[in-house]
Amino acid sequence: MKQSVLFLFAAALLTYSQSNVKQLTVPGDGVVPKGGFVPNPEAAATIAEAVLIPVYGRQTVIAERPFKASLNVNIWVVKGRVPCDGPSDAVCPGGSGEVWISQKTGQILYMTHDQ
C-alpha cells in the first residue's frame, strides 16, 4: 500500500513537472556567418579558455597561456602549453587543457586536461 501511494505521488509529480516545462523552438532562418561562428584561432582560444576556467580553475588555465588553435577539418583543436620554469628544451611535468570546437557551430566537441 505504501509503495503504491509513493508510486502514484512520483508519477503525478513527474507528469506535473513535464507539463510545466516550456520547449524552446529554435527558428530555422537565423544567420550563420560565412566563416562559421568561430572564424579564427583567436576566437577559438577565447572560447576554450571560457569553458576550461569553470572546470579547472582560472589560475590553472591562465598559467597555460598562450593557447594555440589549429584548424583540422572544420574543428578547432585548442591546446594550452605546459607551464614550465626550465629551459626551452626541458621536459616539464604536468599537463594542459585541450578543447575541440566546431568552426561552424561553436559547439564544444571534446574537452580534457592532461594531468
Legacy VTK file of the C-alpha trace (Angstrom):
# vtk DataFile Version 3.0
C-alpha trace
ASCII
DATASET POLYDATA
POINTS 115 float
0.000 0.000 0.000
2.760 2.411 0.999
4.658 1.682 -2.241
1.517 2.226 -4.325
0.918 5.644 -2.784
4.561 6.605 -3.241
4.486 5.452 -6.883
1.300 7.426 -7.606
2.779 10.531 -5.954
6.000 10.236 -8.002
4.040 9.704 -11.231
1.822 12.732 -10.521
4.842 14.894 -9.700
6.625 13.826 -12.887
3.533 14.497 -15.004
3.071 17.930 -13.407
6.713 18.935 -13.864
6.786 17.815 -17.517
3.599 19.715 -18.335
5.077 22.946 -16.971
8.325 22.747 -18.956
8.237 25.017 -21.973
10.033 23.821 -25.071
12.315 26.275 -26.810
11.791 26.293 -30.549
14.821 27.459 -32.489
13.904 29.427 -35.609
15.305 27.929 -38.789
16.123 31.183 -40.560
18.973 32.533 -38.420
22.255 33.842 -39.774
25.312 31.590 -39.928
28.456 33.614 -40.667
30.371 32.588 -43.796
33.411 31.577 -41.723
31.264 29.855 -39.099
30.668 31.094 -35.566
34.341 30.518 -34.719
36.150 32.058 -37.707
39.709 32.400 -36.389
42.210 30.989 -33.904
41.812 33.914 -31.504
38.070 33.278 -31.160
38.726 29.550 -30.673
41.296 30.225 -27.927
38.920 32.621 -26.152
36.117 30.048 -26.199
38.472 27.314 -24.986
39.550 29.401 -22.009
35.924 30.269 -21.229
34.929 26.598 -20.944
38.115 25.432 -19.204
38.092 28.014 -16.378
34.870 26.871 -14.626
36.085 23.264 -14.629
39.816 23.549 -13.935
40.129 26.988 -12.318
41.227 30.419 -13.517
44.748 30.151 -12.091
45.419 26.803 -13.797
44.101 27.939 -17.180
45.857 31.313 -17.175
49.166 29.557 -16.390
48.749 27.584 -19.633
48.670 30.655 -21.888
49.195 31.171 -24.716
46.647 28.732 -26.100
47.281 27.643 -29.669
44.442 26.796 -32.036
44.811 24.782 -35.215
42.026 24.065 -37.679
41.587 20.421 -38.640
38.675 19.619 -40.998
36.393 22.382 -39.612
37.290 21.574 -35.997
39.452 23.892 -33.956
41.853 21.957 -31.724
42.952 24.337 -28.975
45.790 23.392 -26.624
47.443 25.186 -23.754
51.135 24.986 -23.003
52.507 23.040 -20.068
53.757 25.605 -17.545
57.494 25.214 -17.019
60.238 27.309 -15.470
63.044 25.265 -17.008
64.994 25.788 -20.228
63.084 25.797 -23.525
64.029 22.171 -24.293
63.125 20.868 -20.799
60.514 18.148 -20.359
58.100 19.573 -17.828
55.735 17.613 -15.592
52.019 18.258 -15.672
49.512 18.725 -18.413
47.396 21.304 -20.134
43.875 21.892 -21.335
42.640 20.789 -24.731
39.322 21.728 -26.316
37.844 20.785 -29.698
35.362 23.290 -31.100
33.185 23.139 -34.216
34.175 26.011 -36.506
30.679 26.192 -37.975
28.518 25.987 -34.835
30.846 26.779 -31.915
29.786 23.539 -30.220
32.271 22.087 -27.744
33.005 18.615 -29.090
35.659 17.494 -26.605
37.425 18.852 -23.535
40.131 17.421 -21.320
43.035 18.391 -19.123
46.009 16.084 -19.050
47.494 15.606 -15.629
LINES 1 116
115 0 1 2 3 4 5 6 7 8 9 10 11 12 13 14 15 16 17 18 19 20 21 22 23 24 25 26 27 28 29 30 31 32 33 34 35 36 37 38 39 40 41 42 43 44 45 46 47 48 49 50 51 52 53 54 55 56 57 58 59 60 61 62 63 64 65 66 67 68 69 70 71 72 73 74 75 76 77 78 79 80 81 82 83 84 85 86 87 88 89 90 91 92 93 94 95 96 97 98 99 100 101 102 103 104 105 106 107 108 109 110 111 112 113 114
